[in-house]
Amino acid sequence: MLECEYFTSGLCNACAWIDSAYSEQMILKIHATKELLHPVFRTEHPDALWLEPVTSPRWRYKNKATMTVSGTSEIPILGVLPDHDDVGVDITGCPQFPKEMEFVFAAIQNMVAAAEIQPYQASTNTGELKTIEVTISPANELMLRFVVRTGAALTPLRTYLPILLKPLAKQRLPARVVSVCVEDDREYALHGKYLTLQIDDLPLQVASTSRFNTNPHVTKYLYRQARAWADEVGADNVWDLFSGVGGFGLTMARCDTPNPRVPRTIWGIDACQESVRAANITAHNMGYRDVARFVLGDAARLDRYNVADLAVVTPPTPEGLCALAAQFNETGPKHLLYCSAYPVQLAEDLVKLNNYVPIAARLFDMYPNTPHAETAVLLERI
């Protein structure tokens, strides 16, 4: 059984199922997911659609940490903030994250203290530094993002940045990207632009504002499954909607069939400009520039889905498909791959997609020690 001092002492309950055996966790997740989805699968034998679930390591699995900053500029605290409290709980030793992150957190605390940047206090609406995001790649390279209340923190962060970068580089934890987000304003790049996250043979480029999965082990199998399903249904043209940094689309650009019809054409769309740029850079680096293209736009407003053989749909919010369901029913492609961490919304959207029927499904345990999981469903047009 996994031991976590923060959980056992009552300081953090983010991993609510940490006391349960992992096999029991998976049984509960599978049961809960099937209970929601089977009534809307529209088949007499829904159990036959499920592939074996993909499991996760129980600890050191998460490549991104978002820490609330509290305390004082002399002794900043990185961790979680209890409700209605300005003093947070230090969780820098959280077992979700790679061990190397502990050194990164300490280096950040030293820099904040040297720069005398005051942590934000909600009760008085004073102070500057709100949260810090740390992403670590498989190569132990870093992306750091500081979220601040106003632009007053920009100058000290720039000035004291070497105090952070030098010890990280010496520890072989180089920071490739450092940025500052001034709340309700804009993003400022202090150092670098993109971090490489290697997933299988996919050198994903990610920026500080990019949306990406934070469990690389499980993500690898999710992308592999997407490519396998694209191969099975013979998709030549794929639309990657809500494409983020292009992980699904770029993985599917290559066929794994004995006689592949390559190149498979990929067309992705996302509302985040930096994610679109990052996806196109990855496509260029992989030699896919002529077959995979990502553009900035609103996937919910497109009406040309019939040009694709397969559309990958990964709604980033619990709102799900919204108006897309009606468009898919009218002029949608032959197949849809719907992937979601929101099973209730997934079930509701499957009801709306009444011109499609599920033909395969799989659960991916992106969030071990919690009740949450990712579910991918392959649908075919009736």
C-alpha positions as CSV (number, residue, x, y, z in Angstrom):
1,M,0.0,0.0,0.0
2,L,1.3,3.5,-0.9
3,E,2.2,5.7,2.0
4,C,1.7,9.4,1.9
5,E,2.4,11.5,5.0
6,Y,0.2,14.3,3.7
7,F,-2.8,12.0,3.4
8,T,-2.3,10.1,6.6
9,S,-1.9,13.4,8.6
10,G,-5.0,14.9,7.0
11,L,-3.1,17.7,5.3
12,C,-4.2,16.7,1.8
13,N,-7.0,14.5,0.5
14,A,-6.5,14.9,-3.3
15,C,-5.7,11.2,-3.6
16,A,-8.9,10.1,-1.9
17,W,-8.5,6.4,-2.7
18,I,-4.9,6.1,-1.7
19,D,-5.8,3.7,1.1
20,S,-7.5,1.3,-1.3
21,A,-5.7,-1.5,-3.1
22,Y,-5.1,-0.7,-6.7
23,S,-7.0,-3.7,-8.0
24,E,-10.0,-2.5,-5.9
25,Q,-9.7,1.0,-7.4
26,M,-9.8,-0.4,-10.9
27,I,-12.8,-2.6,-10.2
28,L,-14.7,0.5,-8.8
29,K,-13.8,2.7,-11.8
30,I,-14.7,0.1,-14.3
31,H,-18.0,-0.6,-12.6
32,A,-18.9,3.1,-12.3
33,T,-18.0,3.8,-15.9
34,K,-20.0,0.9,-17.3
35,E,-23.0,1.8,-15.1
36,L,-23.1,5.2,-16.8
37,L,-22.3,4.2,-20.3
38,H,-24.0,0.8,-20.8
39,P,-27.6,2.2,-20.8
40,V,-26.6,4.5,-23.8
41,F,-24.5,2.0,-25.7
42,R,-27.6,0.7,-27.6
43,T,-26.4,-2.8,-27.8
44,E,-27.5,-6.1,-26.2
45,H,-24.0,-7.0,-25.2
46,P,-22.2,-3.9,-24.0
47,D,-19.5,-5.8,-22.1
48,A,-18.3,-7.2,-25.4
49,L,-17.2,-3.7,-26.5
50,W,-14.6,-3.2,-23.8
51,L,-10.9,-3.8,-24.2
52,E,-8.7,-4.4,-21.2
53,P,-8.2,-1.2,-19.1
54,V,-4.9,0.5,-19.1
55,T,-3.5,0.9,-15.6
56,S,-1.0,3.4,-14.2
57,P,1.9,3.5,-11.8
58,R,0.5,4.5,-8.4
59,W,3.2,7.0,-7.7
60,R,5.7,9.2,-9.5
61,Y,3.4,9.2,-12.5
62,K,2.5,12.9,-12.9
63,N,4.7,15.2,-14.9
64,K,3.1,18.5,-14.0
65,A,2.6,20.1,-10.6
66,T,0.5,23.2,-9.8
67,M,1.4,24.6,-6.5
68,T,-0.4,27.4,-4.6
69,V,2.1,29.9,-3.1
70,S,1.5,31.2,0.4
71,G,3.5,32.1,3.5
72,T,5.8,35.0,3.3
73,S,8.5,36.2,0.9
74,E,11.1,35.1,3.4
75,I,9.6,31.6,3.8
76,P,7.3,30.8,0.8
77,I,5.1,27.7,1.1
78,L,4.4,25.7,-2.1
79,G,1.4,23.4,-1.8
80,V,-2.3,23.5,-1.3
81,L,-4.4,26.1,0.3
82,P,-7.2,25.1,2.7
83,D,-10.5,26.8,2.2
84,H,-10.8,30.3,3.7
85,D,-7.1,30.3,4.8
86,D,-4.1,32.3,3.7
87,V,-1.6,29.8,5.1
88,G,-1.0,26.8,2.8
89,V,0.2,23.3,3.4
90,D,3.6,22.4,2.0
91,I,3.3,19.3,-0.2
92,T,6.6,19.5,-2.0
93,G,7.3,15.9,-1.2
94,C,4.1,14.7,-2.9
95,P,4.6,11.1,-4.2
96,Q,2.6,11.9,-7.4
97,F,5.6,13.7,-8.8
98,P,9.0,12.5,-9.9
99,K,11.5,12.8,-7.0
100,E,13.5,15.4,-9.0
101,M,10.7,17.9,-8.5
102,E,11.6,18.2,-4.8
103,F,14.9,19.9,-5.8
104,V,13.0,22.1,-8.3
105,F,10.5,23.3,-5.6
106,A,13.4,24.1,-3.2
107,A,15.2,26.1,-5.9
108,I,12.0,28.1,-6.6
109,Q,11.5,28.8,-2.9
110,N,15.1,30.1,-2.7
111,M,14.6,32.4,-5.7
112,V,11.3,33.8,-4.4
113,A,12.9,34.6,-1.1
114,A,15.9,36.2,-2.8
115,A,13.6,38.3,-5.0
116,E,11.4,39.2,-2.0
117,I,8.2,38.5,-3.9
118,Q,5.3,38.4,-1.6
119,P,2.9,35.5,-1.9
120,Y,-0.7,36.5,-2.6
121,Q,-3.2,36.6,0.2
122,A,-6.9,36.3,-0.8
123,S,-8.3,37.7,2.4
124,T,-6.6,41.1,1.9
125,N,-6.1,40.9,-1.9
126,T,-2.4,41.8,-1.4
127,G,0.8,40.2,-2.5
128,E,1.8,39.0,-6.0
129,L,2.7,35.4,-6.4
130,K,-0.4,33.1,-6.7
131,T,0.7,29.7,-8.2
132,I,3.7,28.0,-9.7
133,E,3.4,25.3,-12.4
134,V,6.3,22.9,-12.9
135,T,6.4,20.4,-15.8
136,I,9.2,17.9,-16.1
137,S,10.0,15.9,-19.3
138,P,11.3,12.3,-19.5
139,A,14.7,13.9,-20.2
140,N,14.5,15.8,-16.9
141,E,14.0,19.2,-18.7
142,L,11.7,21.7,-17.1
143,M,9.0,24.2,-18.0
144,L,8.2,26.7,-15.2
145,R,5.2,29.1,-15.1
146,F,4.6,31.8,-12.5
147,V,1.1,33.1,-12.1
148,V,1.0,36.6,-10.5
149,R,-1.6,39.1,-9.6
150,T,-0.1,42.2,-11.3
151,G,2.9,43.1,-13.5
152,A,4.8,44.3,-10.4
153,A,6.4,40.8,-10.0
154,L,7.8,40.8,-13.6
155,T,11.0,42.8,-12.9
156,P,12.1,40.9,-9.8
157,L,11.4,37.6,-11.5
158,R,13.5,38.6,-14.5
159,T,16.3,40.0,-12.3
160,Y,16.6,37.0,-10.0
161,L,15.9,34.3,-12.7
162,P,19.7,33.3,-12.8
163,I,19.4,32.3,-9.1
164,L,16.9,29.7,-10.2
165,L,18.4,28.6,-13.5
166,K,22.0,28.0,-12.3
167,P,21.3,25.4,-9.6
168,L,18.8,23.6,-11.8
169,A,21.4,23.3,-14.6
170,K,24.0,22.2,-12.2
171,Q,21.6,19.4,-11.0
172,R,21.0,18.4,-14.6
173,L,17.5,19.7,-14.5
174,P,17.7,22.5,-17.1
175,A,14.8,24.9,-17.4
176,R,13.9,25.1,-21.1
177,V,10.9,27.4,-20.6
178,V,10.1,30.0,-17.9
179,S,7.1,32.2,-18.3
180,V,5.0,34.6,-16.2
181,C,1.2,34.8,-16.4
182,V,-0.2,38.2,-15.2
183,E,-3.7,37.3,-14.2
184,D,-6.4,38.7,-16.5
185,D,-3.6,40.2,-18.7
186,R,-1.1,38.2,-20.8
187,E,1.7,35.7,-20.8
188,Y,5.3,36.9,-20.7
189,A,8.2,34.6,-21.8
190,L,11.3,35.0,-19.6
191,H,13.3,32.1,-21.0
192,G,12.7,29.7,-23.9
193,K,9.5,28.9,-25.6
194,Y,8.9,25.1,-25.9
195,L,9.6,22.0,-23.9
196,T,9.9,18.6,-25.6
197,L,7.7,15.8,-24.1
198,Q,8.8,12.5,-25.6
199,I,5.8,10.1,-25.8
200,D,6.9,6.9,-27.7
201,D,8.3,8.2,-30.9
202,L,6.4,11.5,-30.6
203,P,8.6,14.6,-29.7
204,L,5.7,16.7,-28.5
205,Q,6.4,20.4,-28.2
206,V,4.5,22.1,-25.4
207,A,4.3,25.8,-24.4
208,S,3.3,27.2,-21.0
209,T,-0.3,27.7,-22.0
210,S,-0.6,24.3,-23.8
211,R,-3.1,21.6,-22.8
212,F,-1.6,18.1,-22.5
213,N,-2.1,14.9,-20.5
214,T,0.0,14.8,-17.4
215,N,0.3,11.0,-17.0
216,P,2.8,10.2,-19.8
217,H,2.7,6.4,-19.2
218,V,-1.0,6.1,-19.7
219,T,-1.0,8.7,-22.5
220,K,1.4,6.6,-24.5
221,Y,-1.2,3.7,-24.6
222,L,-4.1,6.1,-25.3
223,Y,-2.3,7.4,-28.4
224,R,-1.4,3.9,-29.5
225,Q,-5.0,2.8,-29.1
226,A,-6.2,5.8,-31.2
227,R,-3.8,4.8,-34.0
228,A,-4.9,1.2,-33.8
229,W,-8.5,2.1,-34.2
230,A,-7.7,4.4,-37.1
231,D,-5.9,1.5,-38.7
232,E,-8.8,-0.8,-38.1
233,V,-11.5,1.4,-39.7
234,G,-9.2,2.3,-42.6
235,A,-9.3,6.0,-42.0
236,D,-7.3,8.0,-44.6
237,N,-8.3,11.5,-43.5
238,V,-8.5,12.3,-39.8
239,W,-9.8,15.4,-38.0
240,D,-8.3,16.1,-34.6
241,L,-10.7,18.4,-32.9
242,F,-9.7,20.2,-29.7
243,S,-6.2,19.0,-30.8
244,G,-4.1,20.7,-28.1
245,V,-0.4,20.1,-28.9
246,G,-1.4,17.4,-31.6
247,G,-0.7,14.2,-29.7
248,F,-3.6,12.2,-31.1
249,G,-3.3,13.5,-34.7
250,L,0.5,13.2,-35.0
251,T,0.4,9.7,-33.5
252,M,-2.2,8.7,-36.0
253,A,-0.3,10.2,-39.0
254,R,1.6,6.9,-39.2
255,C,-0.3,3.7,-40.0
256,D,0.8,0.4,-38.4
257,T,-1.0,-1.9,-40.9
258,P,1.1,-4.3,-43.0
259,N,0.2,-2.4,-46.2
260,P,-0.3,1.2,-44.9
261,R,-2.0,3.8,-47.0
262,V,0.4,6.4,-45.9
263,P,0.5,9.3,-45.7
264,R,-2.6,9.5,-43.6
265,T,-3.9,13.1,-43.7
266,I,-4.3,14.9,-40.4
267,W,-6.2,18.2,-39.9
268,G,-6.3,19.6,-36.4
269,I,-8.0,22.6,-34.8
270,D,-7.7,24.2,-31.4
271,A,-8.5,27.5,-29.7
272,C,-5.1,27.9,-28.1
273,Q,-2.7,29.7,-30.4
274,E,0.5,28.4,-28.7
275,S,-0.8,24.8,-28.8
276,V,-1.4,25.1,-32.5
277,R,2.1,26.5,-33.1
278,A,3.6,23.8,-31.0
279,A,1.7,21.1,-32.9
280,N,2.9,22.4,-36.2
281,I,6.5,22.5,-35.0
282,T,6.2,18.9,-33.9
283,A,4.8,18.0,-37.3
284,H,7.7,19.7,-39.0
285,N,10.3,18.0,-36.8
286,M,8.7,14.6,-37.5
287,G,8.7,15.2,-41.3
288,Y,4.9,15.4,-41.3
289,R,4.5,19.0,-42.4
290,D,2.9,18.0,-45.7
291,V,0.4,15.6,-44.2
292,A,-0.5,17.1,-40.7
293,R,-1.7,20.6,-40.4
294,F,-3.0,22.4,-37.3
295,V,-5.0,25.6,-37.3
296,L,-6.4,28.1,-34.8
297,G,-10.2,28.1,-34.5
298,D,-13.3,26.9,-32.7
299,A,-14.0,23.2,-33.3
300,A,-17.6,23.7,-32.2
301,R,-18.3,26.0,-35.2
302,L,-17.1,23.8,-38.0
303,D,-19.6,22.3,-40.5
304,R,-17.3,20.3,-42.7
305,Y,-17.0,17.0,-40.8
306,N,-18.1,14.9,-43.7
307,V,-14.7,15.4,-45.4
308,A,-13.0,13.2,-42.8
309,D,-13.1,9.4,-42.4
310,L,-12.6,9.7,-38.6
311,A,-12.9,12.6,-36.2
312,V,-11.1,12.6,-32.8
313,V,-13.1,14.5,-30.2
314,T,-11.5,15.4,-26.9
315,P,-13.6,18.2,-25.3
316,P,-11.4,20.0,-22.8
317,T,-14.3,21.0,-20.5
318,P,-17.3,19.2,-18.9
319,E,-19.6,20.9,-21.4
320,G,-18.8,18.2,-23.9
321,L,-19.9,18.4,-27.5
322,C,-22.6,21.1,-27.2
323,A,-23.6,22.0,-30.8
324,L,-21.2,19.6,-32.4
325,A,-23.5,16.6,-31.7
326,A,-26.2,17.9,-34.1
327,Q,-23.6,18.6,-36.8
328,F,-22.1,15.2,-36.5
329,N,-25.5,13.6,-36.8
330,E,-26.2,15.5,-40.0
331,T,-22.9,15.5,-41.8
332,G,-20.5,13.7,-39.6
333,P,-17.7,11.3,-40.7
334,K,-18.1,7.5,-40.8
335,H,-16.3,7.1,-37.4
336,L,-15.8,9.2,-34.2
337,L,-13.3,8.6,-31.5
338,Y,-14.6,10.3,-28.4
339,C,-12.2,10.6,-25.4
340,S,-13.3,12.2,-22.2
341,A,-12.4,12.4,-18.5
342,Y,-16.1,13.4,-17.8
343,P,-18.1,10.2,-18.0
344,V,-21.4,11.8,-17.1
345,Q,-21.1,14.2,-20.0
346,L,-19.8,11.4,-22.3
347,A,-23.0,9.5,-21.6
348,E,-25.1,12.5,-22.3
349,D,-23.3,13.2,-25.6
350,L,-23.7,9.5,-26.7
351,V,-27.4,10.0,-26.3
352,K,-27.2,13.1,-28.5
353,L,-25.2,11.2,-31.1
354,N,-28.2,9.1,-32.2
355,N,-26.8,8.5,-35.7
356,Y,-23.8,6.7,-34.2
357,V,-23.3,3.5,-32.3
358,P,-20.3,2.5,-30.1
359,I,-18.2,-0.4,-31.5
360,A,-15.3,-0.4,-29.0
361,A,-14.4,1.2,-25.7
362,R,-11.5,1.3,-23.3
363,L,-10.7,2.8,-19.9
364,F,-7.4,4.6,-19.2
365,D,-6.5,5.2,-15.6
366,M,-5.0,8.7,-15.9
367,Y,-5.7,9.5,-12.3
368,P,-4.7,6.7,-9.9
369,N,-5.8,6.9,-6.3
370,T,-8.8,9.0,-7.3
371,P,-12.3,8.1,-8.6
372,H,-11.5,9.6,-12.0
373,A,-10.5,8.0,-15.2
374,E,-10.3,8.7,-19.0
375,T,-12.6,6.8,-21.3
376,A,-12.2,6.4,-25.0
377,V,-15.1,5.2,-27.2
378,L,-15.0,4.4,-30.9
379,L,-18.3,5.1,-32.7
380,E,-19.6,4.2,-36.1
381,R,-22.2,6.0,-38.1
382,I,-25.4,4.0,-38.6
